[in-house]
Amino acid sequence: MSSFVVHRNGRPATAEELAPLAFAGYAHFTAMQVRGSRIRGLDLHLERLRVASAEMFGRALPDDRVRGYLREALAAGPDDLSLMATMYSPAGEFTASGADIEPEVLLRTGPSASGPNGPLALTAVEYERVLPGVKHVGEVAKTYYLREAVGKGFDDAAFIDRQGRLSEASIWNLAFWDGEAVVWPEAEILRGITMGIVRRQLDRLGIPQRVQAVTLADLPMLAGAVVMNSWTPGIALSRVDSARLPEAPSFVALLHQAYNAEPPTAP
């Protein structure tokens, strides 16, 4: 079976259907790793799609229909794969109309992924995402700042808001460790699905967590930091700009333990 398929509304997409979307940028998505045809945090993915559709299109598809589309896409590939679910409106972009039009679903599967090896070095840039709570497409800044960072000898970029707070990285959430508790950055961010999984499992494990503002000046006082996304619940950071960070293998292991405690479910 193929490890890469593109489905539109539960059926293989044709070139004619995909052509208009190649140049469209008003859409949102969620990305996930599928293992054994099951998905961790499926409820969080469905909630993300539902809430973002209501925000961007004024209406959302029923969860049961989206789950059916997911099942069709997974049946066309191997048990382990990457999956991206994109929601868009046939009304397109650059128009105020479309609230009366039902969103459509584009699903793409591909080879499974686990992310880069760490530790990673990030450079900090001042940047705030538009609609930070929505995982929307067409964010040129993420790739631009990634490439700028690599050109300077870093692995990626971390974002700082206008108040000087670290918020997130290009395609990652940030998490910090003070030696006893997990510290999540206080800022306007996209709350990742892996972040949501880890947070609720840390609660069940009884691990202290808190949300607080974290600046570059705070980093030397912390005991570790990671990035996380759909690929992985934690890759250690070695530094952000000139601020060095300990790799904190026990912290990374704790985040992986919390993530693995989440039972995967089938659509």
N, C-alpha and C positions, 0 to 999 in steps of 0.2 A: 504493500500500500504506500501511497505517497506520503511524505512527511510535510508537505506544504500544499494547502488548499486555500481558496478564497470562496467564501459563500456569501450570498446576498439574500437575506430573509429566508435562510434555511435551504437554499438551493445553490449549486455551483454558479458563480457569477460569470457572465459573458463579457467579452471585450467591449461590447456596445454599452453595457451597464456600467463598466468601470471607467470608461473614457471621460465622462463628465466629472468624475470624482478625482481624477488625476490632478486637476487644477483647482480643487475646492479646499477651503480651509476653515469652514465653520462646522465643526464637529467635535465630539469628545470621545474618549475611549477608556478602556481599562485593559491592563496587560496581566497575564497570569502564567504560571508554570503548572502544567498538568502532569501528574505522575500516576501511573496505573489507571488512567482515564478518570482520575479524581482531582478535585481542586480544593486547596485550603482556602478558607475565608470566602467561600462562594457567596454567602449571605452578604458579605461586605462589598463584593464586586457588583452584585445585583443592586444593592442600595446605592452605590456610587453611580451606576448607569441611570437609575431611576431619578435620583435627585438632580444630577447634572442635566438630564433631558428636560425636567421641569424648569430648570433655570434657563437653559438656552433655547428650548423650543416651545415651552409653555405646556407641554404634555409629555407623558412617558408611556412606554409599552408595558403591558403586564409582565411580571416576573416569569410566569409560566411559559409565555411565548418565547421570551429570551432563553430560558432554559432549554426549550425544545430546539431552538436554533443551535445552541451549544452542543447538544447531543448529536445533532446531524453533523456538525463539523468534526467532533471528536471521533465519530464512527468512520470518518474518511481517512484517518491517520493512525499512527502507532499509539501505543499506550502512554508514552512519554513525549511531550512536545511543549512548545511555547504557543500561546494563543493570545491574540489581540482582538477585542470586540470594540468596534467603532460605531457610534450612533450619529446619524446625520439626517437632515431634513431634505426631502426632494425639492423644497422651495429654493434651496441653494443659499448662497451668501449675497451680501450687498443688496438685500431687500428686507423690508419691514414685515412682509407677509409671511405666512407659514404656520401661525399658531393653530390653524384649523386643519393642518396636514399632519398625518401620523409619521413619526420618525421611522427610519429604516435602519437595518442592522447589517454591518459588513464584518465578517469574521475572517481572520487570517491565521493559519497555523503554520508552524515552522519547527525546525530542530529545537530540542530542549536546550536550555542555557543555565549556567550557574554563576556567571559574573567573573570579573577579573580576580587575580590573586592579589592579596594585599601584602604589606600595608600600603596605603595610598597617600600621596601628598597632594593637597589642594591649595589653590591660590584663591584668595577672597576678592570678590568684585561686588560693587554696589549695584544691585538689581532687585526689582520687585516685579513679580509676575502679575499680569492682568487676570482677573478672576482667579485668584490663587487657590480657591477651594475646588476648582474644576480641572480635571485632567484633559485639557483641550489640545487640539492639534495645531500645527503651524507655528510653534514657538521657535523662531529662528535664533533667539538669544541663547538658548541652551546649547545648540551646536556651535554657535559662534564663540561663546565663552569657553567651551570645552577645547576648541581648537586653539584659541588664544592661550589657554593654560598649558596645553601640551607644548606649544611653541616656546614657552618660558621654562620648560623643564619640569612641569607638574603633571599629575595624572588627570586632573579635572578641576572644576571650579566650584567654590562654595559661595553662596549669595549672602550679602549683608543688606539689611533694609535701611531706610532713611534714619532710623533711630540707632543705628550701629549694632543691631542685633543679628547674629547668625540665624538664618532661617532654614535653608535647605541647600542642596547641591543641584547640579544640572538635572540629573534624572534620579536623584536620591533624596531620601529623608536623612536627617542627622540625628544621632543619639549620643549622649555623653554619660560618663560614669564618674561618680565622685568617690568611689571606693565602697559605698554602701547602697546607693540608690541610683536608679536610671534617671537621667535628666533629659527631658524633651525640650527643645527650644521654644520659647514664647515668641511667636511671630505669626504673620499671616502666611500659612503654608498649605500645600496640598497634603492632606493626611493620607498617607499611603496605606494600601491594603495590608502589606506586610507589617507596617507600623501598628495598624489596628489589631492584627493577629497577636503580635508580640505583647502589646499592652494588655490585652485581656487575659492572655496566658500568664503574664507576670503577676497580674492580680491574683490568679488562681494559685500560683506558686508562693504567694505571700512576699514578693520582692517589692521593696519600696520604690515608688516612682513619684516624680514631681515635674511640673512645668515651670520653667523660669527663663528669664532673659539671659542669653549667653553671648558675650562679646569676645573679640580677639584677646582682650586683656585678661579675660577669665580663664583662658585655656591652660596656662601654666599651672593653675591650681586644681585642674581636673586630673583624674586617674586614667582616662582613656576616652576614646571617641570612635565612632563607626559611621559608615554609610550603609543604608539598606534600601532595597527596592524589591520588585517581584522576582529578581534573580536570587536574592540571598537575604537572610535576616541580619547579616552583619559582616562587614569587611573593615578591618582596623585601619585607622588613620595614623600616619606617622607624624604629620605636621599640617598646619594650616598657615600659609605664608611662612614666617620665621618661627612661629610658636610650635615647639616640639611636644609630642604626645607619646606617652608609653603605649605599647601595643595592647596591653591588658588582655592576655589570652583568656583569662577566666571570665571577663566581661563578654567577650565574643562568644565563648562557649555557652554562657548563660542565655544569650539571645537566641542562639541556635536551639538550645534546649526548649525554650519557650515556644519557638516557632514549630518545632517538631511535635510538641504536645497538642497542637491543633489537629483534630481529626479531619482528614480530607473527605470530601463528599462528592458524590456523582451528581451531575446535573439532572 
